Amino acid sequence: MKNFKIIIIAFLIVAFSGTAGLHAQQKDRILPKANQDYADNKFVDAEANYRISDSKFPNKAVAPFNLGNSIYKQKQSSEAKFAYAKALKNSKTRPQKHRAFHNLGNVFMNEKDYTQAVEAYKNALRNDPTDEETRYNYALAKKMLKENPPKGDDKKDDKKDDKKDGDKDKKDNKDKDNKDKDNKDDKGDKDKQNKDPKPNENGEPKPAPGGISKERLENLLNAVNKEEKKVQDKVNAKKVQGKPVKTEKDW
């Protein structure tokens, strides 16, 4: 998995630089600022600006894609998934679809959802069969899926149920007069039943918060308010600056 992490970081950098040409075509003054924040590792500020950009240009793919990258850098991959999904929905070109599917695959790998990861990487390769990083991740996802089949837990539960049924049948066939031994077996079964739920409870991965944490939400809101204030101050400055010029001409 160490190699996989390195590939993710490398891809995010390449994906960011690869969209620079697209950014220049956008009539969006917030997007370049967001890109600079991202380049400066100011991921909270970048997220705020990408959200503003996305709200102003909701049909574009660049802002939500880079928004997903910014959130991903903040170790909120489950939340980044929704941004990548929107980027995929807005994507018009095969390269855009390839990047969105690739990063979705990265998110699913982090969530250990190898079935979805395989499908995401497969779709990424359909849009760009030449990307070796995607091909590597696709092979890794298939390997992890083979080693961790999704129905493995169900099979274990079935085996446990079969064993319990077998124990019950054996217990019913024992001599009824041997009550001490039966009681001991009953205690053993109760202990086992009490122990069974514990591995399941502890084994279930604790889901990362689907939403934004309170602290991160406050930081994000502060960043959004700060950027919106900057924009408003610039607008007001232009209005004030425009009036004296007009008066001077009239004079």
Secondary structure, 3 states (H helix, E strand, C coil): CHHHHHHHHHHHHHHHHHCHHHHHHCCCCHHHHHHHHHHCCCHHHHHHHHHHHHHHCCCCCHHHHHHHHHHHHCCCHHHHHHHHHHHHHHCCCHHHHHHHHHHHHHHHHHCCCHHHHHHHHHHHHHHCCCCHHHHHHHHHHHHHHHHCCCCHHHHHHHHHHHHHHHHHHHHHHCCCCCHHHHHHHHHHHHHHHHHCHHHHHHHCCCCCCCCCCHHHHHHHHHHHHHHHHHHHHHHHHHHHHHHHHHHHHHC
